[in-house]
Amino acid sequence: MAYVFAKCYKCKKRVKVNDTEDAWICKFCKKPFIVDKAIAFYNESQHGEGKKVEVKVKEASKPVEVKEAPKPAEVKEAPKPAEVKEAPKPAEVKEAPKPVEVKEAPKPAEVKEAPKPVEVKEAPKPAEVKEAPKPAEVKEAPKPDEVKEAPKPAEVKEAPKPVEVKEVPKPVEVKEAPKPAEVKEAPKPAEVKEAPKPAQKQPISSNFVMKYDILEKYTGKAEHLEIPQGVREIADNAFEDCATIKSITLPQTVTKIGGYAFRNCSALESINIPVNVISIGEWAFRGCTSLKSILLPNTVTSIADCTFAECESLAKVEMPNRITEIRAFAFSGCKSLEEIWLPNTLKVLGKYAFAGCEKIETIEIPDGVTAIENNAFSGCTNLSNLTISKTVKTIGEFAFKDCVSLRTVAVPYSVTHVDGFRGCTNLKAINIPEGVQTIGDFSGCTSLESIKIPSTVKTITTPFTDCPKLLNVTWVGLVDNLKMFPAYQNMVVEQRKADNKCQYCGGDFKMIGKTCKLCGKKKDY
């Protein structure tokens, strides 16, 4: 191995080169050149021996081997200038070489110097390359800028008019050198970007707190919400106190709405209940004061405690003919509810179920209900038509308290306990059927004028106080229970006494013994 002077035919500067190498990199312009050609160029400029150029080029380019070695069609096609244009398709080199940070491993300079024809492909014999490459130059050479410039076939087109073009376009080796194929495979971070597709739990929004397919909490302040497909459950308290929401669209995948889910959503005006919902938890919509209507699907069979309580704007409710239970306070305080149809499948009518529904005018209790629980319809001030089915056995305390528009009540023969008409100020008459054993509170029925009580009644739990017009009472137990009818006692009895009649039945007394000719009671006044 010997170092001789050569002249870079690109920057025209003199450099020392190893005359055993085919190619070298100029330490000034950092461009690659053919050693034999550069030596010839130097000799020509110094001694005028230009002929040496052809000799050495021809000798060095014994690369007939090059043609044989790269037997690939690439070498044969390379000479075709078209390939010179194709070869520099280092757009790929530009994209991949970004990781010229892989410079550390590929030490590409070795490939460029190694292009000893077939040897490059067989074994880059990096040992020799390490000696010549004068490290600094090698490190600078791989800078992607040079890689980009090297394949600039512009230079190849200028100099390589001779067959040397075939040798120069060995930039094919540039493609092989950075072996960017590996770079492309390694940095397939594209896959990393695709991997984060687990963010598909965020087709919703960061304001939704999800656990699997359960929407656990909403933290935003939107007015209109559309819950995406795939959500199967609205958890307890999920939207509680969200005072900004005006409308919500639930997907058909929802099967359960948890307790307190939409409690106190005071601005909520509309919401759909999907056809697959089978359960709505207690207090789910309580306090939704702007909610106007609700349609329950056929899959719902029970309305839990306080589900729609205090929905003051709720004017329309459609229930399927599959509801078996309307639990306590279910619709209490729904002041705008004008009518309600109770399904034939109903079995349980809980306490305060429709309490305070001021606009309801007609109620028909269906067959199957056995008890109207305490305060079930108390405060229904417009209720004027009431039909109680023959299956009802008990009317609970204050069941119809303060139903001030109620004028008459037909109590069926199935009932054994009557109560709950306290404060029905327009109730004028009531017939208690045979079979009833206990009568509760009728106090405050200020318009009640007459009542018929069967002999089966054994107990009246509360006096008929504040019933000033109740002067017509029919009951075999009246004599022993006058105190239960203050108005009757005060007005009728006093008149009988004034007429010297029996205060109990109004009969005349016998002259001797002063006993009533009708009831046998002795005169005690």
C-alpha positions in Angstrom: 0.0 0.0 0.0 1.4 3.4 -1.1 0.1 7.0 -0.7 0.4 9.2 -3.7 -0.9 12.6 -4.7 -4.1 13.0 -6.5 -6.3 15.9 -7.5 -9.9 16.0 -6.6 -11.7 16.7 -9.9 -14.6 18.2 -8.0 -12.9 20.8 -5.8 -9.6 20.8 -7.7 -7.6 20.4 -4.5 -4.6 18.1 -4.1 -5.0 15.2 -1.7 -3.1 12.1 -0.7 -4.7 8.9 -1.5 -4.0 5.2 -1.3 -3.4 4.0 -4.8 -4.6 0.5 -4.0 -8.1 1.9 -3.4 -10.7 2.4 -6.2 -12.5 5.3 -4.5 -11.6 8.0 -2.0 -13.3 10.8 -0.2 -11.8 14.3 -0.5 -10.9 15.7 2.8 -11.8 19.2 1.6 -15.1 19.0 -0.2 -16.0 15.6 1.4 -17.1 14.3 -2.0 -16.2 10.8 -3.3 -14.0 10.4 -6.4 -12.3 7.6 -8.3 -8.7 7.2 -7.2 -7.2 6.4 -10.6 -9.0 9.2 -12.3 -7.9 11.7 -9.6 -4.3 10.5 -9.8 -4.4 10.9 -13.6 -6.0 14.3 -13.2 -3.2 15.3 -10.8 -0.5 14.0 -13.1 -2.1 15.7 -16.1 -2.1 19.0 -14.3 1.4 18.6 -13.1 3.3 16.7 -15.8 0.8 16.8 -18.8 0.6 13.0 -18.8 -3.1 12.8 -19.5 -2.9 9.4 -21.2 -2.4 7.8 -17.9 -6.0 8.5 -17.1 -7.3 6.1 -19.6 -4.8 3.4 -18.7 -5.5 3.4 -15.0 -9.2 3.7 -15.4 -9.3 0.8 -17.7 -7.1 -1.2 -15.5 -8.9 -0.3 -12.3 -12.2 -0.9 -13.9 -11.5 -4.5 -14.4 -14.9 -4.3 -12.9 -16.0 -6.6 -15.5 -16.2 -8.3 -12.2 -18.6 -5.6 -11.1 -20.9 -6.6 -13.8 -20.6 -10.3 -12.9 -20.8 -9.8 -9.2 -24.0 -7.7 -9.1 -25.5 -10.2 -11.4 -28.6 -8.6 -10.3 -30.5 -6.9 -13.0 -29.7 -3.7 -11.2 -26.1 -3.5 -12.5 -27.2 -4.2 -16.1 -30.0 -1.7 -15.9 -27.8 0.8 -14.1 -25.8 1.8 -17.1 -29.0 2.8 -18.7 -29.2 6.4 -17.8 -32.7 5.8 -16.9 -31.4 4.0 -13.9 -29.1 6.8 -13.0 -32.4 8.6 -12.5 -34.0 5.7 -10.7 -30.9 5.0 -8.5 -31.0 8.4 -7.0 -34.4 7.7 -5.8 -32.8 8.2 -2.5 -36.0 9.8 -1.5 -36.1 6.5 0.4 -32.6 7.1 1.7 -33.8 10.5 2.8 -36.7 9.1 4.7 -35.0 6.2 6.2 -31.6 7.7 6.9 -33.2 10.0 9.5 -31.9 7.3 11.7 -28.4 8.0 10.5 -28.3 7.9 14.3 -27.8 4.3 13.4 -24.5 5.7 12.2 -23.0 4.1 15.2 -23.7 0.6 13.9 -23.7 0.9 10.1 -20.4 3.0 10.0 -21.5 3.5 6.4 -18.1 5.1 5.4 -16.9 1.6 5.3 -19.3 0.6 2.6 -18.2 3.5 0.4 -14.6 2.7 0.7 -15.2 -1.0 0.7 -16.8 -0.9 -2.8 -14.1 -3.2 -3.9 -16.5 -4.7 -6.3 -17.9 -7.9 -5.2 -16.0 -7.7 -1.9 -18.4 -5.1 -0.6 -21.3 -7.5 -0.8 -19.4 -10.5 0.4 -17.6 -9.0 3.3 -16.9 -5.3 3.9 -13.6 -6.2 5.5 -14.0 -3.3 7.8 -10.6 -3.7 9.3 -8.9 -2.0 6.3 -11.6 0.6 6.2 -10.9 1.6 9.8 -7.3 2.3 9.0 -7.8 4.5 6.1 -11.0 6.3 7.0 -9.2 8.8 9.3 -12.1 8.7 11.7 -12.9 12.4 11.6 -13.6 12.2 7.9 -15.6 9.0 8.1 -17.9 10.5 10.8 -18.4 13.6 8.8 -19.1 11.7 5.6 -22.1 9.7 6.9 -23.9 12.9 7.8 -27.1 12.5 5.9 -26.3 15.7 4.0 -23.4 13.9 2.3 -25.4 10.8 1.7 -28.0 13.0 0.0 -25.3 14.8 -2.0 -23.4 11.8 -2.9 -26.2 10.2 -4.9 -26.7 13.5 -6.6 -26.3 11.9 -10.0 -25.9 15.4 -11.4 -22.2 14.9 -10.9 -22.4 11.5 -12.3 -23.9 12.9 -15.4 -21.2 15.6 -15.7 -18.0 13.5 -15.3 -19.1 10.0 -16.3 -19.4 10.5 -20.0 -17.0 7.5 -20.3 -17.6 4.1 -19.1 -16.7 5.4 -15.8 -20.3 6.3 -15.4 -20.9 2.7 -14.9 -18.5 2.7 -12.0 -19.6 6.0 -10.5 -23.2 5.0 -10.3 -22.1 2.5 -7.8 -24.2 4.7 -5.6 -26.3 1.6 -5.6 -23.8 0.8 -2.9 -25.0 3.9 -1.1 -28.4 2.2 -1.0 -26.8 -0.9 0.3 -24.4 0.9 2.7 -27.0 2.5 4.9 -28.9 -0.8 4.5 -31.9 1.4 5.3 -34.0 -1.7 4.9 -33.1 -2.4 8.4 -33.7 1.1 9.5 -37.1 1.0 8.0 -37.9 -2.1 9.8 -36.6 -0.9 13.2 -38.2 2.5 13.2 -41.6 1.1 12.4 -42.9 3.3 15.1 -45.8 3.6 12.8 -46.9 0.5 14.6 -46.5 2.3 17.9 -48.9 4.9 16.7 -51.4 2.3 15.6 -51.0 0.5 18.9 -52.4 3.4 20.8 -55.7 2.5 19.2 -56.7 1.5 22.7 -57.8 5.1 22.8 -61.0 3.8 21.3 -62.4 4.1 24.7 -62.1 7.8 24.0 -64.4 8.0 21.1 -66.5 9.6 23.7 -64.6 12.4 25.4 -62.2 13.0 28.2 -65.2 14.2 30.3 -66.5 10.6 30.5 -65.0 8.3 33.1 -65.3 4.8 31.8 -64.7 1.4 33.3 -65.0 -1.3 30.6 -68.5 -0.6 29.1 -69.8 1.2 32.1 -70.1 5.0 32.1 -69.2 5.8 35.7 -69.1 9.6 35.7 -69.5 12.7 33.5 -67.4 15.7 34.5 -68.2 18.1 31.7 -70.6 21.0 31.3 -72.1 20.4 27.9 -75.8 21.1 27.1 -76.4 18.3 24.6 -74.9 14.9 25.0 -74.8 11.8 22.8 -73.5 8.7 24.5 -71.7 6.5 22.0 -72.6 3.0 21.0 -71.0 0.3 23.2 -71.9 1.8 26.6 -74.0 -0.8 28.3 -74.6 0.7 31.7 -75.0 4.2 33.2 -73.6 3.8 36.7 -75.1 5.1 39.9 -74.7 8.9 40.3 -73.1 9.2 36.8 -74.8 12.5 35.9 -76.0 13.6 39.3 -76.2 17.4 39.8 -75.2 18.1 36.1 -77.2 21.3 36.0 -76.2 22.3 32.4 -77.4 19.3 30.4 -80.5 19.9 28.4 -80.7 16.8 26.3 -79.2 13.3 26.4 -79.3 10.6 23.7 -78.6 7.1 25.0 -77.4 4.4 22.6 -79.4 1.2 22.1 -76.6 -0.8 23.7 -77.6 0.6 27.2 -79.4 -2.1 29.3 -79.2 -0.5 32.8 -79.6 3.0 34.3 -78.3 3.1 37.8 -79.7 4.7 40.9 -79.4 8.5 41.2 -77.9 8.5 37.6 -79.5 11.8 36.5 -80.7 13.1 39.9 -81.0 16.9 40.0 -80.2 17.4 36.3 -82.5 20.5 36.6 -82.0 21.7 33.0 -82.6 18.2 31.4 -85.6 18.5 29.1 -85.5 15.3 27.1 -83.9 11.9 27.3 -84.7 8.6 25.5 -84.9 5.3 27.3 -83.4 2.6 24.9 -85.5 -0.4 24.1 -83.0 -2.7 25.7 -83.2 -1.1 29.1 -84.5 -3.6 31.7 -83.7 -1.7 34.9 -83.9 1.9 36.1 -82.6 2.5 39.6 -84.2 4.4 42.4 -84.0 8.2 42.4 -82.7 8.0 38.8 -84.5 11.1 37.6 -85.5 12.7 40.8 -85.4 16.5 40.7 -85.2 16.7 36.9 -87.5 19.8 37.1 -87.4 20.5 33.3 -88.1 17.0 32.0 -91.3 17.1 30.0 -92.1 13.6 28.9 -90.9 10.0 29.3 -91.5 6.8 27.3 -90.7 3.6 29.0 -89.8 0.6 26.8 -91.5 -2.8 27.0 -88.5 -4.3 28.7 -89.1 -2.3 31.9 -91.3 -4.0 34.5 -90.8 -2.0 37.6 -90.6 1.7 38.5 -88.4 2.0 41.6 -88.7 4.4 44.6 -88.5 8.1 43.7 -87.6 7.4 40.1 -89.4 10.5 38.7 -90.1 12.3 42.0 -90.2 16.1 41.8 -90.1 16.2 38.0 -92.3 19.3 38.1 -92.5 19.8 34.3 -93.3 16.1 33.5 -96.6 16.2 31.7 -96.7 12.9 29.9 -95.7 9.4 30.9 -96.1 6.3 28.7 -95.8 3.0 30.5 -95.8 -0.5 28.8 -98.5 -3.0 29.7 -95.8 -5.0 31.6 -95.3 -2.8 34.6 -96.0 -4.8 37.8 -94.8 -2.3 40.4 -94.9 1.4 41.0 -92.9 1.9 44.1 -92.9 4.6 46.8 -92.7 8.2 45.7 -92.2 7.0 42.0 -94.0 10.1 40.6 -94.6 12.2 43.7 -94.5 15.9 43.1 -95.0 15.7 39.3 -97.2 18.8 39.4 -97.6 19.0 35.6 -98.7 15.4 35.1 -102.3 15.6 33.7 -103.1 12.0 33.1 -101.7 8.6 34.0 -102.7 5.2 32.7 -102.0 2.3 35.1 -101.3 -0.9 33.2 -103.5 -4.0 33.8 -100.4 -5.9 34.9 -99.9 -3.7 38.0 -99.8 -5.4 41.3 -98.1 -3.0 43.7 -99.0 0.7 44.1 -96.6 2.1 46.7 -97.0 4.9 49.2 -96.9 8.4 47.9 -96.6 6.9 44.4 -98.5 9.9 42.8 -98.7 12.2 45.8 -98.8 15.9 44.8 -99.7 15.2 41.1 -102.0 18.3 41.2 -103.3 18.1 37.6 -104.4 14.4 37.4 -108.2 14.3 37.0 -108.9 10.6 36.6 -107.5 7.5 38.2 -108.6 3.9 37.5 -107.1 1.3 39.8 -106.7 -1.9 37.7 -107.6 -5.5 38.7 -104.6 -7.1 40.3 -103.8 -4.3 42.8 -104.7 -5.5 46.3 -103.7 -2.5 48.3 -103.6 1.3 47.8 -100.8 2.2 50.1 -100.6 5.2 52.4 -100.7 8.6 50.7 -100.6 7.0 47.3 -102.7 9.9 45.7 -102.6 12.5 48.5 -102.6 16.0 47.3 -104.1 15.2 43.8 -106.2 18.3 44.0 -107.8 17.9 40.6 -108.8 14.3 41.0 -112.5 14.1 40.4 -113.1 10.6 38.9 -111.9 7.6 40.9 -112.5 3.9 40.1 -111.3 1.3 42.5 -111.1 -2.3 41.3 -112.7 -5.3 43.0 -109.4 -6.8 43.9 -108.4 -4.0 46.3 -108.7 -5.1 49.9 -107.0 -2.2 51.7 -107.1 1.6 51.3 -104.2 2.9 53.3 -104.0 6.0 55.6 -104.3 9.3 53.8 -104.4 7.4 50.5 -106.6 10.2 49.0 -105.9 12.9 51.5 -106.7 16.5 50.3 -108.2 15.3 47.0 -110.4 18.4 47.2 -112.2 17.8 43.8 -113.4 14.3 44.7 -117.2 14.3 45.1 -118.2 10.6 45.3 -116.4 7.4 46.0 -117.6 3.9 45.2 -115.8 1.5 47.5 -115.9 -2.1 46.3 -117.1 -5.1 48.4 -113.6 -6.6 48.4 -112.4 -3.9 50.8 -112.0 -4.7 54.5 -110.3 -1.5 55.6 -111.3 2.0 54.5 -109.1 5.0 55.3 -107.4 7.9 53.6 -110.1 10.4 52.6 -109.1 13.1 55.1 -109.5 16.7 53.8 -111.6 15.7 50.8 -113.6 18.9 51.2 -116.0 18.3 48.2 -116.9 14.7 49.2 -120.6 14.7 49.9 -121.6 11.1 50.4 -119.9 7.7 50.8 -121.3 4.2 51.1 -119.2 1.7 53.1 -119.9 -1.8 51.7 -120.6 -4.9 53.7 -117.5 -6.7 54.7 -115.6 -3.6 55.8 -114.4 -4.0 59.4 -112.5 -0.8 60.1 -113.0 2.8 59.1 -110.1 5.3 59.4 -109.8 9.1 59.1 -112.5 11.1 57.3 -111.9 14.3 59.3 -111.9 17.6 57.4 -114.5 16.4 54.9 -116.4 19.7 55.2 -119.0 18.9 52.6 -119.8 15.3 53.8 -123.6 15.1 54.4 -124.3 11.4 54.8 -122.6 8.1 55.4 -123.9 4.5 55.5 -122.0 2.1 57.6 -122.6 -1.6 57.5 -123.0 -3.8 60.6 -119.7 -5.5 59.8 -117.8 -2.4 60.9 -116.5 -2.9 64.4 -114.1 -0.1 64.7 -113.8 3.6 63.7 -110.3 4.7 64.5 -110.7 8.5 64.1 -113.7 10.7 64.8 -115.4 12.5 62.0 -114.2 15.9 63.2 -114.5 19.0 61.1 -117.4 17.4 59.2 -120.0 20.1 60.1 -122.6 18.9 57.6 -122.5 15.2 58.5 -126.0 14.9 60.0 -127.2 11.7 58.3 -125.5 8.7 59.8 -126.8 5.2 59.3 -125.2 2.5 61.5 -126.4 0.0 64.0 -123.5 0.9 66.3 -124.2 4.6 66.3 -125.8 4.6 69.8 -122.5 3.4 71.4 -120.3 5.6 69.2 -121.9 9.0 69.1 -118.7 10.6 70.1 -117.2 9.6 66.7 -119.7 11.9 65.0 -119.4 15.3 66.8 -121.6 17.3 64.4 -124.3 14.7 64.5 -124.1 14.5 68.2 -124.1 18.2 68.8 -126.9 19.2 66.4 -129.2 16.2 66.3 -129.0 15.1 69.9 -129.5 18.5 71.2 -132.6 18.9 69.1 -133.9 15.6 70.4 -133.3 16.6 73.9 -135.2 19.8 73.2 -138.1 17.8 71.9 -137.9 15.4 74.9 -137.0 12.5 72.6 -134.5 9.7 72.9 -131.2 11.3 72.1 -130.0 8.0 70.6 -132.8 7.2 68.2 -135.3 10.0 68.5 -138.0 7.7 69.9 -140.6 8.6 72.5 -140.2 7.6 76.1 -142.7 5.5 78.0 -144.6 7.4 80.7 -143.6 4.9 83.3 -139.9 4.1 83.6 -138.8 6.8 81.1 -137.3 4.2 78.7 -137.3 4.6 74.9 -140.1 2.8 73.2 -137.8 2.1 70.3 -134.3 1.3 71.5 -135.0 0.7 75.2 -132.4 3.2 76.3 -133.3 5.0 79.5 -133.7 8.8 79.4 -130.4 10.1 80.8 -130.8 13.8 80.5 
